[in-house]
Amino acid sequence: MKEKLLKLKEEISNKLLEVKDLAGLKDLEEKYFNRKSEFNIILKGIKDLSDDLKKDIGQLANSIKQELTLSLQEAKNSIEKQRVSKEKFDPSLPAQKQETGHLHPLTQIRNEIEDLFHSMGFAVIDGPELESDYHNFTALNFAPHHPAREMQDTFFVDLKNKDEQYDMIMRTHTSPVQIRAMKKYGAPLRAIVPGRCFRNEATDARHEHTFYQLEGIVIDKGINFSHLKGVLETVGKKLYGPNTKLRMRPKYYPFVEPGSNGEYTCFLCSGKGCRVCKYTGWLEILGCGMIHPDVLKNGGIDPKKYSGFAFGFGFDRLVMLKYNIDDTRLFNSGDLRFLKQF
Ligand code: DAH
């Protein structure tokens, strides 16, 4: 048995020297080390030997097994090394092109506008997209069942707010963050809220169920309508050029009094009238007004001491107009042919 083992060891060692690739090595392993191999049959037979022999042969068999396992591993390593060094490396080949993406057009303009507002001392804040009916409507002066709620076709969610037991909805505008900000920071306050909103729209080129708004809120002592106008004029000039004019016309929003819309002179025809502005010379982009005293109260701010204004830009529309994009659904489409243009 001893001779057999030694012979087998020599045989395997010789074969190992001849092996040239991993496949050959695998064959060898299979042949000499699988369960039914000669080597394993010898190992199994050891238990039937006399005690003396068992010890002797057992030790020998073990050391041979260890040695062979080591040689096998070494052979594997050296084959692998050879393979790698044989692989040709041609430094004159052109490098593989690294495709880098870029920011979404909505994000690009959002960053620009955030910078502008930062420079005017506004904080940029955030609020939840899944919002309570209370913050989205009631606290903003939309009484329950008031017809003004119909202006915003809402996604209702089958869920109650844990602490307050209010119905939950997908926020239809960024205005609920006005209340949250007042409660959290108090007055004076100067902030913008860029964010995603949701409405149950039948989608078409001008309507999407998921869209963006940019809310603004300023509260301090002695804030009046001319402050609002000044800020909106500055934003218009930044967005559409220094000759941009602002027009404000009364409009109803329950949370402001007086309420107004905001229109800028058309950047394409400079107010002369064209297809983009539907031959009016003006582009309606925002809603705004002086914050209603009841809304200030709901935010925990004393309307006798403080006043404020708020505004809300239709953010997608603003970017559509800036880049002459004719279908709002493109923003969420993920279509690279569209996105690569920016
Ligand atoms: N939240 C309004 C909407 O979605 C827009 C708006 C109007 C926001 C007037 C305001 C505001 O802050 O003062 O239609």
Boltz pocket constraint, residues with backbone or C-beta under 6 A from the ligand:
constraints:
  - pocket:
      binder: B
      contacts: [[A, 172], [A, 173], [A, 174], [A, 175], [A, 215], [A, 216], [A, 253], [A, 256], [A, 260], [A, 286], [A, 287], [A, 288], [A, 289], [A, 309], [A, 310], [A, 311], [A, 312], [A, 313]]
      max_distance: 6.0
